[in-house]
Amino acid sequence: MILKGTKFQIKVWNFLKTINRGTVLTYSDVARGINKPRAVRAVANAIGKNPYAPKIPCHRVIRSDGSLGGYSGKGGIKTKKKLLKLEGILL
């Protein structure tokens, strides 16, 4: 799959593909994972613009307070909850 987006978005989306099924990370974890630990808001914005959900699993990223945050895929937050539940994650 050829990703279309900014260089930064593509870097974030490629990192999301490394998050294993049944695992969640925070937006801060993702920022650190791409070696941009101070870019948490930019990471959240890139994740929010992910047009490839759920194939690129942005549903596996949550807020640092444990809440779900948003979901750019079809069905919004309701779908995010459903996808996480299917992976055995109950928040």
C-alpha positions in Angstrom: 0.0 0.0 0.0 1.4 3.4 -1.0 0.5 5.9 1.7 -0.5 9.5 0.7 0.1 12.2 3.2 2.8 14.5 4.5 6.2 13.1 5.4 5.4 13.4 9.1 2.0 11.7 8.7 3.5 8.8 6.8 6.1 8.4 9.5 3.4 8.3 12.2 1.2 5.9 10.2 4.1 3.5 9.5 4.8 3.4 13.2 1.1 2.6 14.0 1.5 -0.5 11.8 4.1 -1.8 14.3 1.6 -1.8 17.2 0.6 -5.4 17.9 -2.9 -6.6 18.0 -4.2 -6.5 21.6 -1.8 -3.7 22.6 -2.5 0.0 23.2 0.0 2.8 23.2 -0.5 6.5 24.1 0.0 9.4 21.8 3.1 10.2 23.9 4.4 6.6 23.3 4.0 7.1 19.5 5.8 10.5 19.6 8.7 8.8 21.4 8.5 5.9 19.0 9.2 8.2 16.0 11.9 10.0 17.9 9.8 13.2 18.3 9.0 13.1 22.0 7.8 16.7 22.1 5.5 16.3 19.1 2.5 14.7 20.9 0.0 17.1 19.5 1.3 16.8 16.0 1.2 13.0 16.4 -2.4 13.2 17.5 -3.3 15.4 14.5 -1.6 12.9 12.1 -3.4 10.0 13.7 -6.7 11.9 13.5 -6.1 12.4 9.7 -5.4 8.7 9.1 -7.5 7.8 6.0 -6.5 4.1 6.2 -8.2 3.1 9.4 -8.6 0.3 10.6 -5.9 -1.1 8.2 -3.4 1.2 9.8 -4.5 0.6 13.4 -4.9 4.1 14.9 -7.6 2.6 17.2 -4.7 1.2 19.3 -3.7 4.6 20.4 -5.3 6.1 23.5 -4.8 9.2 25.7 -2.3 9.1 28.6 -5.2 9.3 31.1 -6.5 6.0 29.8 -9.5 7.5 27.9 -10.0 6.6 24.3 -9.4 9.9 22.5 -10.9 10.1 19.0 -11.1 7.8 16.0 -10.9 8.9 12.4 -12.4 5.7 11.0 -16.0 5.1 10.0 -18.3 5.0 13.0 -16.0 7.2 15.2 -15.4 6.3 18.8 -18.1 3.6 18.8 -16.1 1.7 16.3 -12.8 2.3 18.2 -14.4 0.7 21.3 -15.6 -2.2 19.2 -12.3 -2.8 17.5 -10.4 -2.7 20.9 -12.9 -5.1 22.4 -12.4 -7.5 19.5 -8.7 -7.5 20.4 -9.4 -8.2 24.1 -8.9 -4.6 25.3 -11.5 -3.3 27.6 -11.2 0.3 28.7 
